């Protein structure tokens, strides 16, 4: 069984990378300003974290 701290670190690191890559992508593709791009990226990263958590620990999706 994997260490829970390792799983938390891995999830947080992937979310941080996703946020830093997502902001410019949202900004270029949809023409949003920086504030709206940050909001959109944070919302999608939260949804990603929830779906990843459900998939890993409860076998859903």
Buried (B, 14 or more C-beta within 10 A) or exposed (E): EEEEEEBEEEBEEBBEEBBEEBBEEBBEEEEBEEEEBBEBBBEBBEEBBEEBEEEBEEEEE
